[in-house]
Amino acid sequence: MKKLHIYVGIFLLLCFSTSINAQRIGFQVGGALTGLQQSTAATKGDFNVLSGALAGPEMEFRLNESLGLNLAALFEFRAGKYDIGWYKTGTTFTGKLYYAQVPLQLTYRKATGKNKKLNMLYSIGPRLNVGLFGTTNEHYYLASRTQVNDSTCFAGANAMHRMDVGLDLGIGLEVQRFQFKLNYAFPLTNSANVSELTLLKQHQLQLTIGYTIKKFNKKKIRSQEPTQPAVSQ
């Protein structure tokens, strides 16, 4: 629990400190599908999907007219139920997991449409996922075996690694204060931390809507003309 408080503290500090120098502050909300690529040492495994939602603030630091760095601090919920009989006979798995996500994306803007009022967005960058808390359940069809409930998904014996890293690739459309984005996160790390599984990679597809709350224009230093000395008559 102590570690969780540390992660939450870093999460909030990141939001506050970075927003001070941001040129754009906004908020995004959306849905996500997380594909679980799993296998053991003996079996290639299976691919299952969790559905979820995410929301949180985002900041943008403009590098020039076309490029910007986007940093977000998102709270995400993902859940699902699927069969794991391929490595535990007669068993289904149910999970409800909560994450903090910190994506850092380099975004390229390209003006398009009539009067150049629309912007196409292309983004790439790393994403850090931090597991906060959650519950899992392994349900056996056979009455002779009891269910296994676990509320320590990121700390117990059947835990996943608390932190994992992905690479984001995204495309979107910006219309005035609104941003519509489709993003794919490719997993760079293995989340498996149990003896049964040797591989657990979490692919994620996100569809989000962002809204710009406030924009800050960079102050331009005006050149002052040198004052002419008064001419004595």
C-alpha positions in Angstrom: 0.0 0.0 0.0 2.9 2.3 0.7 4.2 1.8 -2.8 0.8 2.7 -4.2 0.8 6.0 -2.3 4.3 6.8 -3.7 3.0 6.1 -7.3 -0.1 8.3 -6.8 2.1 11.1 -5.4 4.4 11.0 -8.4 1.4 10.9 -10.7 -0.1 14.1 -9.2 3.2 15.9 -9.0 3.8 15.2 -12.6 0.4 16.7 -13.5 1.0 19.9 -11.5 4.7 20.6 -12.4 4.4 20.0 -16.1 1.2 22.1 -16.5 3.1 25.3 -15.5 5.0 25.5 -18.7 2.5 23.9 -21.1 1.2 25.8 -24.1 -2.0 23.7 -24.2 -3.9 22.1 -21.3 -6.8 19.7 -22.0 -8.7 16.6 -21.0 -9.2 13.3 -22.8 -11.7 10.5 -22.3 -12.2 7.3 -24.3 -12.4 3.6 -24.5 -9.7 0.9 -24.9 -9.4 -2.7 -25.9 -6.4 -4.6 -24.4 -5.3 -7.7 -26.1 -3.5 -10.2 -23.9 -0.9 -12.3 -25.7 -0.1 -15.3 -23.4 2.0 -18.4 -23.5 3.8 -20.9 -21.3 7.1 -22.8 -21.8 5.2 -25.7 -23.3 2.3 -24.1 -25.1 2.1 -21.2 -27.5 -1.0 -19.9 -25.7 -3.9 -17.8 -26.5 -5.0 -14.2 -27.3 -7.8 -12.7 -25.2 -9.3 -9.2 -24.9 -10.2 -6.9 -22.0 -12.4 -3.9 -22.5 -12.1 -0.7 -20.6 -12.2 3.1 -20.3 -9.7 5.9 -19.5 -9.7 9.6 -18.7 -7.4 12.3 -17.5 -5.6 15.6 -18.1 -3.1 16.2 -20.9 -0.6 18.9 -21.6 1.2 20.0 -24.8 4.5 21.7 -25.2 4.9 23.3 -28.7 8.3 22.9 -30.2 7.4 24.8 -33.4 4.3 25.3 -35.6 4.2 21.7 -36.6 5.7 19.7 -33.8 4.7 19.3 -30.1 5.3 17.1 -27.1 2.1 15.7 -25.5 2.2 14.4 -21.9 -0.9 12.9 -20.3 -1.7 11.4 -16.9 -4.6 9.0 -17.3 -6.6 6.7 -15.0 -7.7 3.5 -16.8 -10.0 0.6 -16.0 -9.9 -2.7 -17.9 -12.0 -5.8 -17.3 -13.0 -9.1 -19.0 -13.6 -12.8 -18.7 -12.0 -15.5 -20.8 -11.2 -19.2 -20.9 -7.7 -20.3 -19.7 -8.3 -24.0 -20.2 -5.3 -24.2 -22.6 -3.1 -24.3 -19.5 -5.5 -24.8 -16.6 -8.1 -27.4 -17.5 -11.7 -26.4 -17.1 -11.0 -22.9 -15.9 -12.1 -19.3 -16.7 -10.4 -16.1 -15.6 -12.1 -12.9 -14.7 -10.2 -9.7 -14.0 -10.8 -6.1 -13.1 -7.7 -4.0 -13.2 -6.9 -0.3 -12.6 -3.9 1.4 -14.1 -2.3 4.9 -14.2 -0.9 5.6 -17.7 1.7 8.2 -18.6 2.1 8.6 -22.3 4.7 10.9 -23.8 4.1 11.5 -27.5 5.8 13.5 -30.2 3.0 14.9 -32.3 3.2 16.3 -35.9 0.4 18.6 -37.1 -0.5 19.1 -40.7 -3.2 21.6 -41.6 -5.8 20.4 -44.1 -9.4 20.9 -45.2 -11.0 24.1 -46.4 -9.3 27.2 -45.2 -6.8 24.9 -43.4 -9.0 24.8 -40.2 -8.5 21.1 -39.6 -5.3 19.5 -38.4 -4.2 15.9 -39.1 -2.3 14.5 -36.1 0.4 11.9 -36.3 2.1 10.8 -33.0 4.7 8.4 -31.7 6.3 7.9 -28.3 6.7 5.8 -25.1 3.9 4.9 -22.6 4.4 3.9 -19.0 1.6 1.8 -17.4 1.5 1.5 -13.6 -0.8 -1.1 -12.0 -2.6 0.4 -9.1 -5.0 -2.2 -7.8 -7.6 -4.7 -8.9 -9.2 -8.2 -8.4 -8.9 -11.5 -10.3 -10.9 -14.7 -10.1 -10.1 -18.2 -11.4 -13.3 -20.2 -11.6 -13.2 -24.0 -12.1 -16.0 -25.8 -13.8 -15.3 -28.9 -11.7 -17.1 -28.8 -8.4 -14.2 -30.6 -6.7 -12.0 -27.5 -7.0 -12.6 -24.2 -5.3 -12.4 -20.8 -6.8 -9.3 -18.7 -6.4 -9.9 -15.0 -5.7 -7.0 -12.5 -5.5 -7.1 -8.8 -4.7 -3.3 -8.5 -4.8 -3.0 -8.6 -8.6 0.3 -6.5 -8.6 1.8 -7.8 -5.4 0.7 -11.4 -4.6 1.9 -14.8 -5.6 -0.2 -14.7 -8.8 0.8 -11.1 -9.6 1.7 -9.4 -12.8 4.5 -6.9 -12.9 3.3 -3.6 -11.6 4.9 -1.5 -14.4 5.2 -2.1 -18.1 6.2 0.0 -21.1 4.8 0.3 -24.5 5.4 2.2 -27.8 2.5 4.4 -29.0 1.6 4.9 -32.6 -1.4 7.2 -33.3 -3.4 9.2 -35.8 -6.0 11.8 -35.2 -8.0 14.8 -36.3 -8.1 18.2 -34.5 -11.1 20.4 -35.0 -10.9 23.7 -33.2 -10.8 22.7 -29.5 -11.6 19.0 -30.1 -9.2 16.1 -30.9 -10.3 12.7 -32.1 -7.5 10.1 -31.8 -6.9 6.4 -32.6 -3.9 5.0 -30.8 -2.2 1.6 -30.8 0.3 0.8 -27.9 2.8 -2.0 -28.8 4.1 -3.8 -25.6 7.9 -3.5 -25.1 8.0 -5.5 -21.8 6.7 -8.8 -20.5 4.0 -8.5 -17.7 4.1 -12.1 -16.6 5.3 -12.6 -13.1 3.9 -16.1 -12.3 5.4 -19.6 -12.7 2.7 -20.9 -15.1 3.0 -18.1 -17.6 6.3 -17.3 -19.4 4.8 -14.5 -21.6 2.1 -11.9 -21.0 2.1 -9.0 -23.3 -0.6 -6.3 -23.3 -1.4 -4.8 -26.7 -3.8 -1.9 -26.5 -6.1 0.0 -29.0 -7.5 3.3 -27.8 -10.1 5.6 -29.2 -10.3 8.9 -27.4 -11.8 12.4 -27.6 -9.8 15.3 -26.2 -11.0 18.8 -25.4 -8.6 21.8 -25.0 -9.5 23.7 -21.9 -6.9 26.5 -22.3 -4.2 27.6 -24.7 -1.2 29.8 -23.8 0.4 31.7 -26.7 4.2 32.2 -26.4 4.9 35.8 -25.6 6.7 37.6 -28.4 9.3 40.1 -27.4 8.5 43.3 -29.2 11.5 45.1 -30.6 11.7 48.6 -29.3 12.9 51.4 -31.6 15.7 53.4 -30.1 14.6 56.7 -28.9 16.0 59.7 -30.8 17.8 62.3 -28.6 16.1 65.6 -28.5 17.6 68.2 -30.9 18.3 71.5 -29.1 17.2 74.5 -31.1 
